[in-house]
Amino acid sequence: MRLPRWLIVVLNAYALALAGVLIWPVLQMALTSFTSDVVFPPQHFSTDAFREVLWPGFLQSIRYSLELAVWVTLLLLAICLPAAYAMERRQFRGRGLLAVLIFVPTIFPMVTYVSAIGVYVFIFFTEWRGTFPIIVIGTAMAAIPLVVRSIQGSLANTDPVYEEAALVMGASPLHTFARITLPLIAPGLITAAMIAFASASMAFTAPWILGTKEPTVSIYIYRDVGKLGFTPSLAVQVLIMQAVVLGIVQTLYFVFRKQFRGLFT
């Protein structure tokens, strides 16, 4: 069905307006980073904010956030890939209930689950409080529904006839999964990894509640806001972290762009 011209114009205008709303905070941070005052429109352009950043502590928080994001991504792929495969390829009692339970973290606030983990650790494993593995587990909770859905969607778009053919020809289930299934669902896996990495690298709630011994970059910036208020130097920190995360995600897309060929055209 061909849409009326006026409706196409309205939809395009709406899409541009929505894109503007989403990109505006980034543009505001970029403008504020190169000014000496926090007003709009900027009146005094300057690069003094870059000299005011306490680079050793800030760079250490970036390193910790990226390390956390890598381990969270690996954990989520290890957990969510079997779950997504089971829900999409297998028929079993309770399959529908499992699908609903996996998406519960999107219904209730993240602080609920993280607090539960924190209380359990505090009561039974006090020495683990604030340790890196506990922070990884707590941070991973938030992205489970998105990662599962991304992988499951890729599996749903993959015809199982290729797997069945490999099994008929004598390949073992594990060999079929590694040589047939994984290459076919590579776009979903890479997308899931991007989602997990971007989410974990900006994590605040889980590390904060679980008492992380090293601050993530979000916690580092939050503490600076509490001490200094919003200043151009804080805008520099936010802008740099956004650039680092987006740069890594775009690099992943560029490296694996062949797997995405045909998906966005």
C-alpha positions as CSV (number, residue, x, y, z in Angstrom):
1,M,0.0,0.0,0.0
2,R,1.4,3.3,-1.0
3,L,1.2,6.0,1.6
4,P,-0.1,9.5,0.8
5,R,2.6,12.1,0.2
6,W,1.6,14.3,3.1
7,L,1.8,11.3,5.5
8,I,5.3,10.5,4.2
9,V,6.4,14.1,4.9
10,V,4.9,14.0,8.4
11,L,6.6,10.7,9.2
12,N,10.0,12.0,7.9
13,A,9.6,15.2,9.9
14,Y,8.7,13.2,13.0
15,A,11.8,10.9,12.5
16,L,14.1,14.0,12.1
17,A,12.6,15.6,15.3
18,L,13.1,12.4,17.2
19,A,16.7,12.1,16.0
20,G,17.3,15.7,17.1
21,V,15.9,15.0,20.6
22,L,18.2,11.9,20.9
23,I,21.3,13.6,19.6
24,W,20.8,16.9,21.4
25,P,22.4,15.8,24.8
26,V,25.6,14.8,23.0
27,L,25.8,18.1,21.1
28,Q,25.2,20.0,24.3
29,M,28.1,18.1,26.0
30,A,30.3,18.8,23.0
31,L,29.5,22.5,23.1
32,T,29.9,22.8,26.9
33,S,33.3,21.0,26.6
34,F,34.7,23.9,24.6
35,T,33.4,26.8,26.7
36,S,34.3,28.4,30.0
37,D,30.7,28.7,31.1
38,V,27.6,26.5,31.2
39,V,25.1,28.5,29.2
40,F,23.3,28.2,25.8
41,P,24.2,29.5,23.4
42,P,27.9,29.5,24.4
43,Q,29.4,32.9,24.9
44,H,33.1,32.2,25.7
45,F,34.8,29.4,23.8
46,S,37.9,27.8,25.6
47,T,39.8,24.6,26.0
48,D,40.5,25.2,29.7
49,A,38.1,22.4,30.6
50,F,40.5,19.8,29.2
51,R,43.2,21.0,31.5
52,E,41.0,20.9,34.6
53,V,40.2,17.2,34.3
54,L,42.1,15.0,36.8
55,W,43.3,12.7,34.1
56,P,45.0,9.9,36.1
57,G,41.9,9.1,38.2
58,F,39.5,9.6,35.2
59,L,41.6,7.4,32.9
60,Q,41.7,4.7,35.6
61,S,37.9,4.7,35.9
62,I,37.7,4.4,32.1
63,R,40.0,1.4,32.2
64,Y,38.0,-0.2,35.0
65,S,34.7,0.4,33.1
66,L,36.0,-1.1,29.9
67,E,37.4,-4.2,31.8
68,L,34.0,-4.6,33.5
69,A,32.2,-4.3,30.1
70,V,34.4,-7.0,28.5
71,W,33.8,-9.5,31.3
72,V,30.1,-8.7,31.4
73,T,29.8,-9.2,27.7
74,L,31.5,-12.6,27.9
75,L,29.3,-13.6,30.8
76,L,26.1,-12.6,29.0
77,L,27.0,-14.4,25.8
78,A,27.8,-17.5,27.8
79,I,24.5,-17.3,29.7
80,C,22.1,-16.0,27.0
81,L,23.2,-18.0,24.0
82,P,22.1,-21.4,25.4
83,A,18.9,-19.9,26.8
84,A,18.0,-18.3,23.5
85,Y,18.8,-21.5,21.6
86,A,16.7,-23.6,24.0
87,M,13.7,-21.3,23.7
88,E,13.9,-21.0,19.9
89,R,14.9,-24.5,18.9
90,R,13.5,-26.8,21.6
91,Q,10.0,-27.7,22.8
92,F,9.8,-28.3,26.6
93,R,7.4,-27.8,29.4
94,G,7.7,-24.3,30.9
95,R,9.1,-22.8,27.8
96,G,6.6,-20.0,27.8
97,L,7.2,-19.3,31.5
98,L,11.0,-19.1,31.0
99,A,10.5,-16.6,28.1
100,V,8.4,-14.4,30.5
101,L,10.8,-14.7,33.4
102,I,13.8,-13.7,31.3
103,F,12.1,-10.4,30.6
104,V,11.2,-9.6,34.2
105,P,14.2,-7.4,34.7
106,T,12.7,-5.0,32.2
107,I,9.5,-4.7,34.3
108,F,11.0,-4.1,37.7
109,P,13.7,-1.5,38.6
110,M,17.2,-2.8,38.3
111,V,17.9,-1.7,41.9
112,T,15.5,-4.4,43.1
113,Y,17.7,-7.3,41.8
114,V,21.0,-5.6,42.6
115,S,19.8,-4.9,46.2
116,A,18.8,-8.6,46.5
117,I,22.3,-9.7,45.4
118,G,23.9,-7.2,47.7
119,V,21.9,-8.4,50.8
120,Y,22.6,-12.0,50.0
121,V,26.4,-11.3,49.7
122,F,26.4,-9.1,52.8
123,I,24.7,-11.8,54.9
124,F,26.4,-15.0,53.7
125,F,29.6,-13.9,51.9
126,T,30.8,-10.6,53.5
127,E,34.3,-11.0,52.2
128,W,33.0,-10.9,48.6
129,R,31.3,-7.5,48.9
130,G,32.6,-5.1,46.3
131,T,34.8,-7.8,44.6
132,F,35.1,-7.7,40.8
133,P,33.2,-11.0,40.1
134,I,30.2,-9.8,42.2
135,I,30.2,-6.5,40.3
136,V,30.2,-8.4,37.0
137,I,27.3,-10.6,37.9
138,G,25.2,-7.7,39.2
139,T,25.9,-5.5,36.2
140,A,25.1,-8.3,33.8
141,M,21.5,-8.6,35.1
142,A,20.3,-5.4,33.4
143,A,21.1,-6.5,29.8
144,I,19.9,-10.2,29.9
145,P,16.5,-9.5,28.3
146,L,18.0,-7.5,25.4
147,V,20.9,-9.9,24.8
148,V,18.5,-13.0,24.8
149,R,16.1,-11.2,22.5
150,S,18.8,-10.2,20.0
151,I,20.2,-13.8,19.8
152,Q,16.7,-15.3,19.7
153,G,15.6,-13.0,16.9
154,S,18.7,-14.1,14.8
155,L,17.8,-17.8,15.5
156,A,14.2,-17.2,14.4
157,N,15.4,-15.8,11.1
158,T,17.7,-18.8,10.5
159,D,16.2,-21.8,8.8
160,P,16.9,-24.9,10.9
161,V,17.0,-27.1,7.8
162,Y,20.8,-26.4,7.5
163,E,21.3,-27.8,11.0
164,E,19.1,-30.8,10.3
165,A,21.0,-31.5,7.1
166,A,24.3,-31.5,8.9
167,L,23.0,-33.9,11.6
168,V,21.6,-36.2,8.9
169,M,25.1,-36.3,7.2
170,G,26.6,-37.5,10.5
171,A,27.8,-34.3,12.2
172,S,27.6,-34.3,16.0
173,P,25.2,-31.8,17.6
174,L,28.2,-29.8,19.0
175,H,30.0,-29.8,15.7
176,T,26.8,-28.7,13.9
177,F,26.2,-25.9,16.4
178,A,29.8,-24.6,16.1
179,R,30.2,-24.9,12.3
180,I,26.6,-24.2,11.1
181,T,24.5,-22.4,13.7
182,L,27.0,-19.9,15.1
183,P,28.1,-18.5,11.6
184,L,24.4,-18.2,10.6
185,I,23.5,-16.2,13.8
186,A,26.7,-14.2,13.8
187,P,24.8,-10.8,13.3
188,G,22.7,-11.5,16.3
189,L,25.7,-12.4,18.4
190,I,27.6,-9.4,17.4
191,T,24.6,-7.1,18.1
192,A,24.1,-8.7,21.4
193,A,27.8,-8.2,22.3
194,M,27.5,-4.5,21.3
195,I,24.4,-4.1,23.5
196,A,26.0,-5.8,26.4
197,F,29.3,-3.8,26.1
198,A,27.6,-0.4,25.8
199,S,25.3,-1.1,28.7
200,A,28.0,-2.4,31.0
201,S,30.6,0.3,30.2
202,M,28.2,3.0,31.4
203,A,27.0,0.9,34.5
204,F,26.2,2.9,37.6
205,T,23.5,1.2,39.7
206,A,25.0,-2.2,40.2
207,P,28.5,-1.2,41.0
208,W,27.3,1.6,43.3
209,I,24.9,-0.6,45.3
210,L,27.3,-3.6,45.5
211,G,30.1,-1.3,46.8
212,T,32.7,-1.5,44.0
213,K,36.2,-1.0,45.3
214,E,37.1,1.0,42.1
215,P,34.7,3.5,40.6
216,T,33.3,3.0,37.1
217,V,33.4,6.1,35.0
218,S,29.8,6.8,35.7
219,I,30.4,6.8,39.5
220,Y,33.5,8.9,39.0
221,I,31.6,11.5,37.1
222,Y,28.7,11.4,39.6
223,R,31.1,12.0,42.5
224,D,32.6,15.0,40.7
225,V,29.1,16.4,40.1
226,G,28.5,16.1,43.8
227,K,31.7,18.0,44.6
228,L,31.9,20.5,41.8
229,G,28.5,20.8,40.3
230,F,28.1,20.7,36.5
231,T,31.2,22.3,35.0
232,P,32.7,22.2,31.5
233,S,35.4,19.7,32.8
234,L,32.6,17.2,33.6
235,A,31.2,17.7,30.1
236,V,34.7,16.8,28.8
237,Q,34.6,13.6,30.9
238,V,31.1,12.6,29.6
239,L,32.1,13.4,26.0
240,I,35.3,11.4,26.2
241,M,33.6,8.3,27.6
242,Q,30.8,8.5,25.0
243,A,33.5,8.8,22.3
244,V,35.4,5.8,23.6
245,V,32.3,3.5,23.9
246,L,30.9,4.6,20.5
247,G,34.3,4.2,18.9
248,I,34.6,0.6,20.2
249,V,31.1,-0.3,19.1
250,Q,31.6,1.2,15.6
251,T,35.0,-0.6,15.3
252,L,33.2,-3.9,16.1
253,Y,30.6,-3.1,13.4
254,F,33.4,-2.2,10.9
255,V,35.4,-5.4,11.6
256,F,32.3,-7.6,11.3
257,R,30.4,-5.6,8.7
258,K,30.3,-8.6,6.3
259,Q,28.1,-10.4,8.7
260,F,25.6,-7.5,8.6
261,R,25.6,-7.2,4.8
262,G,22.0,-7.2,3.6
263,L,20.4,-6.6,7.0
264,F,20.1,-2.8,6.7
265,T,19.5,-2.4,3.0
